[in-house]
Amino acid sequence: MEAIIALAGNPNSGKTTLFNELTGARQHVGNYPGVTVEKKQGIYSDNENKFYIVDLPGTYSLTAYSLEEVVTRDFLINEKPRMVVNIVDASNLERNLYLTLQFMEMGIPVCMALNMVDVAKARGIEIDIEKLSDVLGVPIIPTVARNGKGKKELMKMVARMVDHEQSVPLKLSYGNDIDTVLIDLEKRIGAEKFLTDTYPARWVALKYLEKDDHVIKQGRGASHVLSEKIEQIVKSVSDHLKESLDTYPEAMIADYRYGYINALLKKGIVKFHQDRNRFQTSDQIDQIVTNRFIGPVIMMAVLVGLYKFTFTYSEIPVFWLENFFGWLGGFVDQHLSDGLLKSLVVSGIIDGVGGVLGFTPLIMFMFFGIAILEDSGYLARVAYMLDRIFRMFGLHGSSVMAFIVSGGIAGGCAVPGVMAARTLKSPRERLATLLTVPFMNCGAKLPVFVLLVATFFPENETMLMMTITLISWLGALLAAKLLRLTIVKGESTPFVMELPPYRMPIIKGVLIHTWERTWQYLKKAGTVILGISILLWAMMTFPGLPKSASLEFEQKRHALISEVPDTVSEMLTHVPEDAEMSKAAQSLNAALMSIDAEEAEAGLRHSIAGRFGVTLERFTAWAGFDWRTNIALVGGFAAKEVIVSTLGTAYSLGDVDPEDVASLSETLRKDPSWRPLVALSLIIFTIFYAPCFVAVVCISRESGSWRWGAFSMVFNTILAFTLAVVVFQAGSFFGN
């Protein structure tokens, strides 16, 4: 049997953990068509069945107040999965059943996975599962997604239930005022077959009463006259409820749903064997971890530990990869004849993409540490603690998660960070968040920071990475305050956030999350960065030196060779490799290599990219950037990792003996135009300058206007350059 099964539930209910347990490595991640919401799909199979499982976005409701809710609802309606597995947190049964009721009101076949029964038991909560199943009329299987307990029983139940007919929609009473109108609307909608090809008539009426913009928009498109009539009826009942009870239909509907759940649970379904008001383990930990004074200290210690762990344990594999790409470049250099193909492979691909891939172990260790913090529940505490600070700068507490996802703890990505901002209800707070999350240290910037820190500040790697993190946060908050005081003025909205209980991360889940993010990094290096590296190699190679210039260098070589005896010049080409050259031959060889290096640099300067970099140098010299760095930074507008790959290509094209240099890091260390102050200036510029092209597209989509995407590019770059100039000029003035 084959069928599509949807996993749905509240955030923090263990839905994704169960998805990972069911599908393992047989899953892939994409986006839903037309929107930037993540779509996870996987396969579960046994001897008799093969189920295609879709992990729907976490949501508390099916009323379209957010894009996640719209996506979840549209998938259930349009794709018509054979079964919805509703993951319910057993330790928060009342809140989670609110979504369950909405599935039942839509008439969707539901099987409940009562998850975290171990947490509920530890809190003294006893649930009569059989009685709950009888009252709701849905099959319920207890599970512990963290260790896979109950997953086989759950899928056996799904297999048994998947062929059942469509469930009869649940009909709840919402009080006389609402019920009277609901019955009238249901008759009108049914008689006119208004949207009933897609939704049940009663459910459409409920959505109009709840002022669901998505359904109302559909209704106006189907029949503007009938939709307008229904909206008038809803307005009439809304006015009546406001005058008589000081409430609104949507609030009353929510109250009655929770009332139904409370009445249901009081039928002996849930028993508490401990004082519900006593502190649970998570609460006791939070007394320390989220303390106003101790909490920030712990948070800083955690971040320092994360960076220390990342740099310490990634050092050896990074060294191995660095040596591998060095060996590969030397191998190709020896076995390919001189020409454009050799230059493309060695300088464009191996030195370009290899420079980015060399940081894969470091990125992987960073993602591993972040996955542990995320799965343990600590990142939610970080958001909670930072809410007070964010409100001071005109942002919302929910902005914190967007900042963290973007790289608030180095290694994220601005694209999902931008998408995470859609949970903000206030348009002004959402826009301020969209425009400032690119300041975070995303995984694309990380290779740049690691290269410069390891090269020029090897004794203080951990502390400098912490400092870079703090600078990015402070810069983002100050920029947000400036924006909120000028172009996006408005009042701040209250912050409410659920703190999930602390959990011991499951190794399997952590490894899956780590691999997903690392694989995205590798795919980017193998596609986007490869393409950009080849394009930039071409721009740094063509049109090549004019014949007159090449002839001048050739004449210099002939002049040198003519000044020494034939026996000396012949030693460069006719002496076996193991034989030692005379001092005269060594001196001649060094002089010839110096001319070759001058020619290579002249060719690079004469190229399309070189000319552009040289032109910019008259301005960027104020920040300490030379023409090679300018080329890399222009490439970074497409993707920040390209900065490293372009520097590798630029210095490779200007170097006549690749084997003479151990790595790009060593090359920069030896180059007289580089010093710690230049590296620091470049770090500051990289933190703040324009988002990558994909992030700009996302900002434009989420804000609804391309002008905000353009604004982020211009504003961020001007800010970055100004700060870099200040750092470099101040450092130069004080003698660094």
Residue pairs with C-beta under 8 A, 6 or more apart in sequence:
1 48
1 49
1 50
1 159
1 162
2 49
2 50
2 51
2 52
3 49
3 51
3 52
3 81
3 82
3 83
3 162
4 51
4 52
4 53
4 54
4 79
4 81
4 82
5 44
5 51
5 52
5 53
5 54
5 81
5 82
5 83
5 84
5 85
5 158
5 162
6 53
6 54
6 56
6 75
6 76
6 79
6 81
6 83
6 84
6 85
7 15
7 18
7 19
7 53
7 54
7 55
7 56
7 84
7 85
7 87
8 15
8 56
8 59
8 72
8 76
8 84
8 85
8 86
8 87
8 99
8 103
9 15
9 58
9 86
9 87
9 88
9 89
9 96
9 99
9 115
10 58
10 59
10 60
10 87
10 88
10 89
10 92
10 95
10 96
10 99
11 58
11 59
11 60
11 498
12 58
12 89
12 380
12 498
12 500
13 58
13 87
13 88
13 89
13 96
13 115
13 116
14 87
14 89
14 115
14 116
14 143
14 145
14 146
15 55
15 56
15 58
15 87
15 145
16 40
16 55
16 58
16 509
17 145
17 146
17 375
17 506
17 509
18 87
18 113
18 115
18 143
18 145
18 151
19 27
19 40
19 42
19 53
19 55
20 27
20 508
20 509
20 512
21 145
21 148
21 151
21 508
22 42
22 44
22 53
22 151
22 155
23 42
23 43
23 44
23 53
24 42
24 508
24 512
25 512
26 42
26 43
27 40
27 41
27 42
27 43
28 40
28 41
28 42
29 38
29 39
29 40
29 516
30 38
30 39
30 41
31 37
31 38
31 39
32 39
32 71
32 75
35 67
35 71
36 415
36 419
36 698
36 701
36 702
37 57
37 67
37 68
37 71
37 419
38 57
38 416
38 419
39 54
40 54
40 55
41 52
41 53
41 54
41 55
42 52
42 53
42 55
43 50
43 51
43 52
43 53
44 50
44 51
44 53
44 155
45 51
46 155
48 159
49 155
49 159
51 155
51 158
54 75
54 79
54 81
56 71
56 72
56 75
56 76
57 68
57 69
57 71
57 72
58 68
59 66
59 68
59 69
59 72
59 99
60 95
60 98
60 99
61 69
61 98
61 99
61 102
62 69
62 72
62 73
62 99
62 102
62 103
62 106
63 69
63 102
63 207
63 210
63 212
63 250
64 70
64 73
64 212
64 213
64 214
64 215
65 425
66 422
66 423
67 422
68 423
70 214
73 214
75 81
76 84
76 103
76 106
76 108
77 198
77 199
82 109
82 162
83 109
83 110
83 111
83 158
83 161
83 162
84 103
84 108
84 109
84 110
84 111
85 110
85 111
85 112
85 113
85 154
85 158
86 99
86 100
86 103
86 110
86 111
86 112
86 113
87 113
87 115
87 143
87 145
88 96
88 97
88 100
88 112
88 113
88 114
88 115
89 95
89 96
89 115
89 116
89 119
90 114
90 115
90 116
90 117
90 119
90 120
90 125
90 127
90 142
91 116
91 119
91 120
91 123
91 125
91 501
93 120
93 125
93 127
93 265
93 270
94 258
94 261
94 262
94 265
97 261
97 264
98 254
98 257
98 258
98 261
100 110
100 112
100 136
100 138
101 170
101 172
101 257
101 260
101 261
102 257
103 110
104 110
104 136
104 137
104 138
104 167
104 169
104 170
105 169
105 170
105 171
105 172
105 200
105 202
105 203
105 206
106 169
106 199
106 200
106 203
107 166
107 167
107 168
107 169
107 170
107 200
107 203
108 167
109 161
109 162
109 164
109 166
109 167
110 138
110 167
111 138
111 139
111 140
111 141
111 154
111 157
111 158
111 161
112 133
112 136
112 138
112 139
112 140
112 141
113 140
113 141
113 143
113 145
113 150
113 154
114 127
114 129
114 132
114 140
114 141
114 142
114 143
115 143
115 144
115 145
116 144
116 145
117 127
117 142
117 143
117 144
118 144
119 501
119 503
120 126
120 127
122 280
122 281
123 274
123 280
124 272
124 273
124 274
124 276
125 270
125 271
125 272
125 273
126 270
126 271
126 272
126 273
127 269
127 270
128 268
128 269
128 270
128 271
129 140
129 142
131 267
131 268
131 269
132 140
132 264
132 269
133 139
133 140
135 264
135 267
135 269
136 264
139 157
139 161
141 150
141 153
141 154
141 157
142 150
143 149
143 150
143 151
143 154
144 150
145 151
146 503
146 504
146 506
146 509
147 506
169 200
169 202
169 203
171 202
172 256
172 257
172 260
173 179
173 256
174 182
174 252
174 253
174 256
175 252
175 256
177 237
177 240
177 241
177 244
177 252
178 209
178 237
178 249
178 252
178 253
178 256
181 205
181 209
181 233
181 234
181 237
182 202
182 205
182 206
182 209
184 233
185 204
185 205
185 208
185 209
185 230
185 233
186 201
186 202
186 205
188 194
188 226
188 229
188 230
189 195
189 196
189 201
189 204
189 205
189 230
190 196
190 201
192 223
192 226
194 201
194 204
194 219
194 222
194 223
194 226
194 227
195 204
195 215
195 218
195 219
195 222
196 204
198 218
199 207
199 215
204 215
204 219
205 230
206 253
207 215
207 216
208 215
208 216
208 219
208 230
208 231
208 234
209 234
209 237
209 249
209 250
209 253
210 249
210 250
210 253
211 234
211 249
211 250
216 227
216 231
219 226
219 227
219 230
220 227
220 228
234 249
237 249
238 248
238 249
241 247
241 248
241 249
241 252
242 248
245 252
247 255
279 287
280 501
281 501
281 502
282 377
282 499
282 501
282 502
285 502
286 381
286 499
288 294
288 295
288 298
289 295
289 298
289 378
289 381
290 381
290 384
290 385
295 381
295 385
296 385
299 382
299 385
300 466
302 373
302 378
303 409
303 466
303 469
304 462
304 463
304 466
306 366
306 369
306 370
306 373
306 409
307 410
307 461
307 462
307 465
307 466
308 462
309 365
309 369
310 362
310 365
310 366
310 369
311 362
311 461
311 462
311 465
313 365
314 361
314 362
314 364
314 365
317 361
318 358
318 359
318 361
318 362
321 357
321 358
321 360
321 361
322 358
322 663
325 350
325 351
325 354
325 355
325 357
325 358
326 659
326 662
326 663
328 350
328 354
329 346
329 350
329 351
329 354
329 652
329 658
330 658
330 659
332 342
332 345
332 346
332 350
333 342
333 346
333 658
333 659
336 342
336 345
336 346
340 541
343 537
343 541
343 653
344 534
344 537
346 652
346 658
347 537
347 648
347 649
347 652
347 653
348 533
348 534
348 536
348 537
348 538
348 649
349 530
349 533
349 534
349 537
351 645
351 648
351 649
351 651
351 652
351 658
351 664
352 529
352 530
352 533
352 534
352 536
352 537
352 645
352 646
352 648
352 649
353 525
353 526
353 529
353 530
353 533
353 645
354 648
355 447
355 644
355 645
355 647
355 648
355 664
356 447
356 525
356 529
356 641
356 642
356 644
356 645
357 522
357 525
359 446
359 447
359 450
359 451
359 644
360 518
360 521
360 522
360 525
362 446
362 447
362 450
363 411
363 443
363 446
363 447
363 517
363 518
363 521
364 514
364 518
366 410
366 411
366 443
366 446
367 411
367 443
367 513
367 514
367 517
367 518
368 510
368 511
368 514
370 409
370 411
370 412
371 505
371 509
371 510
371 513
371 514
371 517
372 505
372 510
373 379
373 409
374 513
375 503
375 505
375 506
375 509
375 510
375 513
376 502
376 503
376 504
376 505
377 499
377 500
377 501
377 502
377 503
378 502
379 401
379 404
379 409
380 497
380 498
380 499
380 500
381 499
382 400
382 404
383 397
383 398
383 400
383 401
383 404
383 497
384 397
384 497
384 499
386 397
386 400
387 397
387 400
387 495
387 497
389 477
390 396
390 397
390 399
390 400
390 477
391 397
391 492
391 495
393 477
393 478
393 480
393 481
393 484
394 429
394 432
394 480
394 481
394 483
394 484
394 485
394 492
395 429
395 432
395 433
395 436
395 477
395 480
395 484
395 492
396 424
396 426
396 429
396 433
396 492
396 493
396 495
397 495
397 497
398 423
398 424
398 495
398 497
399 421
399 424
399 429
399 432
399 433
400 408
401 420
401 423
402 417
402 418
402 420
402 421
402 433
402 437
403 417
403 433
403 436
403 437
403 440
403 473
403 476
404 412
404 417
405 412
405 413
405 416
405 417
405 420
406 412
406 413
406 414
406 416
406 417
406 418
406 420
406 437
406 438
406 440
406 442
407 413
407 414
407 417
407 440
407 441
407 442
407 443
407 445
407 446
407 472
408 440
408 441
408 469
408 472
408 473
409 469
410 441
410 442
410 443
410 445
410 446
410 449
410 465
410 468
410 469
411 441
411 442
411 443
411 446
411 517
412 440
412 441
412 442
412 443
413 442
413 443
413 444
413 520
414 437
414 438
414 440
414 442
414 691
414 692
414 695
414 698
415 694
415 695
415 698
417 437
417 438
417 440
417 442
418 434
418 437
418 438
418 695
418 698
418 699
418 702
419 698
419 702
421 430
421 433
421 434
421 437
421 702
422 430
422 702
424 430
424 433
425 493
426 490
426 492
426 493
428 484
428 488
428 489
428 490
429 490
429 492
429 493
430 702
431 483
431 488
431 703
431 708
432 480
432 483
432 484
432 488
433 480
434 699
434 702
434 703
434 708
434 712
435 479
435 480
435 483
435 699
435 708
435 711
435 712
435 715
436 476
436 477
436 479
436 480
436 483
437 476
438 690
438 691
438 695
438 699
438 712
438 716
439 472
439 475
439 476
439 479
439 687
439 688
439 716
440 472
440 473
440 476
441 449
441 468
441 469
441 472
441 687
442 640
443 517
443 521
444 524
444 639
444 640
444 641
444 692
445 640
445 686
445 687
447 641
447 643
447 644
448 640
448 641
448 643
448 644
448 682
448 683
448 686
449 465
449 468
449 683
449 686
451 644
451 647
451 664
451 665
451 668
452 679
452 682
452 683
453 461
453 464
453 465
453 468
453 679
453 683
454 461
454 665
455 665
455 668
455 669
455 679
456 668
456 669
456 674
456 675
456 676
456 679
456 680
457 464
457 676
457 679
468 683
468 687
471 684
471 687
472 687
475 687
475 688
475 719
475 723
479 719
484 490
524 639
524 641
525 641
528 638
528 639
529 639
529 641
529 642
529 645
532 635
532 638
532 639
532 642
532 645
533 642
533 645
533 646
533 649
536 609
536 631
536 635
536 642
536 645
536 646
536 649
537 649
537 653
539 607
539 608
539 609
540 604
540 607
540 608
540 609
540 610
540 631
540 649
540 650
540 653
541 603
541 607
541 653
542 607
542 608
543 606
543 607
543 608
544 603
544 606
544 607
545 553
545 599
545 602
545 603
545 606
546 606
549 602
549 606
550 599
553 595
553 598
553 599
553 602
556 595
557 592
557 595
560 588
560 591
560 592
560 595
561 569
561 588
561 592
564 584
564 588
568 582
568 584
568 585
568 588
569 585
569 588
571 581
571 582
571 585
572 581
572 585
572 588
572 589
572 592
575 581
575 585
581 589
593 656
593 657
596 656
597 654
597 655
597 656
600 653
600 654
600 655
600 656
601 654
603 653
604 610
604 628
604 650
604 653
604 654
605 611
605 614
605 627
609 631
609 634
610 627
610 631
612 630
612 631
612 634
613 626
613 627
613 628
613 629
613 630
613 631
613 634
614 627
616 627
616 630
616 634
617 625
617 626
617 627
617 630
620 626
620 629
620 630
620 721
622 725
622 728
622 729
623 681
623 685
623 721
623 724
623 725
623 727
623 728
624 677
624 678
624 681
624 682
624 724
624 728
624 732
625 633
625 678
625 681
625 682
625 685
625 724
626 673
628 647
628 650
628 651
628 654
629 647
629 682
631 646
631 650
632 642
632 643
632 644
632 646
632 647
632 650
633 643
633 685
633 689
635 642
635 643
635 645
635 646
636 642
636 643
636 646
636 686
636 689
636 692
637 690
637 692
637 693
637 713
638 692
638 693
639 692
639 693
639 694
640 686
640 692
643 686
644 664
647 664
647 668
648 664
651 661
651 664
651 667
651 668
651 671
652 658
655 661
655 667
661 667
661 670
668 674
668 679
676 736
677 727
677 728
677 731
677 732
677 736
678 728
680 727
680 728
680 731
681 724
681 725
681 727
681 728
681 731
682 724
684 720
684 723
684 724
684 727
685 720
685 721
685 723
685 724
686 720
687 720
688 716
688 719
688 720
688 723
689 716
689 717
689 719
689 720
689 721
690 696
690 712
690 713
690 714
690 716
690 717
690 720
691 699
691 712
691 713
691 716
696 709
696 710
696 712
696 713
697 709
699 708
699 709
699 712
700 706
700 708
700 709
703 709
